[in-house]
Amino acid sequence: MKKKLQHHWMSLQDRDRHILLGGGVVVLLLLFYTMLWEPLNTHLRQLEQHLQEQQANLVWMQQAAKEVQTLRGATPTLTKNTQSLLTISDNSSREHNLDKAIKRIQPDGQHTVRIWLEEADFNSILRWLDSLLMQHQVHITMLNIEGNAASPGQVNARLTLESTP
């Protein structure tokens, strides 16, 4: 087979051999371009785009981290309650001007309290509950709020609070 190819090659005119050699070089260059150069170039562009996206994410995360640190500084720290839940509920309701709205407080075990409020300011209730959670680790296990059509912003509420033992 090899001898046949050599014999055929030698039987070609010089002009035909040059054309075949030039065509072979062109085919090799096309193969190199399509099989190696273009895929590497495409992958490099994708990596550069991914790098830019990651850099943008980094900038966003650094800004978010600064904001988190700022917010952490403004958030009250949680402390372990040494008072009973009944005392905490009563004292904190006074701080939020809800003491007159409380119609009944009923302890239900050592770590649970049921509270009934009538004609209480809705926003004050929300601030009070937020303060109980953030400052005293008291959680709401049941909350029922009914609006008062005669007095906008005033509500009747029944709730159950529970502290962490």
ABEGO torsion letter per residue (X at the ends): XAAAAAAAAAABBAAAAAAAAAAAAAAAAAAAAAAAAAAAAAAAAAAAAAAAAAAAAAAAAAAAAAAAAAAAAABBBBBBBABBAAAAAAAAAAAAGAAAABABBBBBEAABBBBBBBGBBAAAAAAAAAAAAAAAGBBBABBBBBBBAABBGBBBBBBBBBBBX
